[in-house]
C-alpha cells in the first residue's frame, strides 16, 4: 500500500500540507521524461529533465 502522503490517495486539503519537491529526471526517452515532468508539475512539484548522467551531474553542481 502507498504511504498516507501519496498524492493520488489524499484529499486536496491534505495535499496542500505536503512539502513539494524539486525533481531532476534523467531519462534518454524524451517523451517519457516530458510526460513524467508534466505529471509531477500537475501535482505541484518543480520538475525538469535531462537525457544523460553527465547533464544531471552538471545540473546538480550548478544548483537550483
ABEGO torsion letter per residue (X at the ends): XBBAABAAABBAAAAAABBBBBBBBBBABAAAAAAAAAAAAAAGBBBBBBABAAAAAAAAAAEX
